[in-house]
Amino acid sequence: MEGVKEAGTSSGSSSSLVNVDLKNKQTEEFTENPSNIIRVYEHVYNDDDELEHDHHKEVFSKFVPGPLLPLRDQLEKDKDDESLRRWKEKLLGCVESDLNGQKDPEVKFHSIGIISKDLGEITISLPLKESQSGRPLFTLKEGVQYRLKPTFTVLHNIVSGLTCINTAWKGGVQVDQIKGMLGTFAPQKEAYVELLDEETAPSGIFARGIYTAKLRFEDDDKRCHLELDFSFEIKKKS
């Protein structure tokens, strides 16, 4: 990790050993469980220190992703470094059949789940059926807490900084917009199942009724992988 600096010889041998051990431990953690690397964003956004949180938000707002390379080129790069090659293979999984030189990642969404105390869990398969168009996909009771659960597959290349943007309107007026970071995902045959942060449905007499919404998933390059228009209803809590 770049944030770990080895102490110089003037700092004393014990300090050097502590820092080296810490660096080795962190390297081993990423080697044993490389999926940890895709949780960097979540670690930043879950920080309890508000000042640190604001600092990281400023850093990421200025972040410019590097050039995107085909997955085949990424695997070939530094191939003489045996440990790095094994790390890449472990991170990227078994994707030999997908090494077709395609540069852009593709994220295929299979379903969106809604989890809440009054609903339990319902799963909406994607794409939506024509019969589902124009009517509420689900109903929430006012004030209830709920979470969205997307299921998706990543193809061709690593998708970086996958973000969910959920915007809601009532009576033609935008009333809410929620952004949530999912993370960075390598291509693999198995589907990813993620849980977004818990949200609270609006409450009060003016909050009840039908809402229209747009669910959008995009990555660091502002590439849109899903844009879903739907409606839902908020009902009085019994």
N, C-alpha and C positions, 0 to 999 in steps of 0.2 A: 504494500500500500504506500502511496506517495506521502501520505500524511504521517508516516512513522519515520523518524530521522534517527540514525545511529549517532550516539554520543561520540565526541572526539576523544582522543587519548588523554587529553588534559582534564576530562570530566571524571576520570576514575574508572577502574576496570569494572566495578560492580554496576555502575550506571550503564556502561556499554553492554554488559551481558543482559541486563533487564530489557533494554530496548531491542537488542538482537533477538532475544527469546520472544518478545512480543511480535516482532516482525515475522519470525518464523511461524509462530502460532497462527497469525492471520493468513499467511500464505498457505499453511496446511488446511485452514478452514475453507478457503476458496478452492483448493485442489480437491478436497474430499467432497465438498458440496458446492459446485460451481454455480448452482442456481441462486446462491446467496447474492451473486453480483447483480441480479435483476431486481434486488430489493433495495438498491441504493436510494432510489427516489422515495420509497415508502419510509425509509429510515429518516430521511430529511423532513418529510411532511408530518411525521408523528412526533417530532421533537417538542418536548414540553416547554423548552425555554423560548419565550416569545421573541427575544432579541435575536437569538440564534436562528429561529424560524424565518424572521424577516430577512436576515442576512442571506440565508440559503435561497429564499425566493428571489432575491435580487440577482444572485449568481446564476440561477437557472433561467431567469428571464433574459439574461444576456448570452445564454448558451447557444452556440451555433454548432449543429452536428457536423462531423467530418464527412468526407465524400463516401458515398455508399458503393461498396464493391460487391461483385457477385460472390456467393458463398464459396464457390470453387476456388476463387482467388484468395479468399480469406484463409481457407484451409492450406493452400499452397504456400502462403506467406510464412516465412521463418520455419519452413519445414525441416531445416537442419537442426533446429532446437527440439530435441526429443521430448523434454518435459512440457514445453509449450504445445507441441503437436498433440500429446496425450490429453492435455488440458482442454484444447479446442475440441477434440473428438468427444470428450466427456460432456462438455458444455453444449455442443451442437447436436449430440445424439446420433442416432442411426439415420442419416439422411443421404446416403450414397445415391439413391435413385433420384434425388431431387437436384443433383449437381448439373443443371442444364444451362448454366451461364446466365440465368435470369437475374437481374440486379434488384428489381423492386420486390419487397416482401408482399405477400398476400395473406390477409387475415379473413378467414371464412367463419362467420358467426352461425352457430347452429341453433341457439336458443337464448332467451332471456328469462331468468327466474325472478320472481318477486317473493320475498320472505317477510312475513309479519305475524304477529300474534293472532290477529283475527282471521287471516287468510291461511295460515300455515305456510305452505310453499306451493305456488303454482308455476308451471313452466309454459312459456309461450314459444312454440317452435318457429323457426325462421327459414325461409321468408314467410310473411303472413299470408294466410289464405284470403282469397277474395271475399269470402263470407264474413271475415273479421273486420273488413274495412268499414269505417263510418260508425262503428259502435265501440263503447268503452271496452278495453281489453281486460280491465280489472277494476275492482272497487275497494277503496280503503276507508276505514272509519277515521274520523277526524282525530288528530293528535297521536295516532298510532305510529310506532317506530317500524321502519321497514328497510330492507336492503335489496339491491339488485345483484343478480348472480348471472353474469354472462358466461356462456360456454363457446369456445372458439378454437380453431386450428390455425397454426401459422405455417405458411408454405414458402419455399424458395430462398428466403433470406431472413436475417434477424430483424425484427421490428423493434424500434427503439422508442421508448417513452410513450407507450400506448396510453391515451387519455380518453376518459369518458366525459362528455358534456351533455347534461340533461337540462333542457329548457322547457318551461311550462307557461301556458297562456290561459287566461280565463276571460271570456267575453272580449277576446281580441287584444287584451292587454297583457304584456309579459309580466308575470308575477314572481318568477323564480328562475335562477340558473345555477346549477351545481356542477362543479368540475371535480373529477376524481382521477388520480393517477393509478394506473394498473401496474405499469413497469415495462421492462424490456424482456422480450421473449425470443428464444431461438426456435427455428423450425423443428417440428417433431411430428411423428405419426399420431400420437395420442392427443386428444383435445385438452386444452387448458380449461379449468373451472375456477373462476375468481369470484370473490365477494367484495363488493364496493362498500365504502363506509356507510354506517347506519345513518339514516335520515328520519326526520319527523314530519308527518303529514300535517298540513295546516289545520287549524281548529277555529271554531266560531261560526256564527250564522252566515257570515259573508264568505266563509271558506268553502261551504258546502256547494256541490254542483259538479258540472262537467268541465273538465280541463282538456285542452289539446296540448300535445307535447312533441318534442323532437329529441331523439336520442342519437348522439353522434359520437363515433369513435375515430380518433385521428392520432397520428404519430408525430414524432419530433419534426418531421419534414412537412407537416400539415397535410399529409396524405390521408384522405378520408377512406376508412375501411367499412363503415356502415353508417347510414343515415336512415333512421326509422321514425316515421310519423305515426302517431297513435293518439288515442284519447283514454282518459280514465276518470273515475268518479270518486268524490269525497262525500261520505254520508255521515249523518249525525251519529255520535257515539251513544249506544244504548246503555 
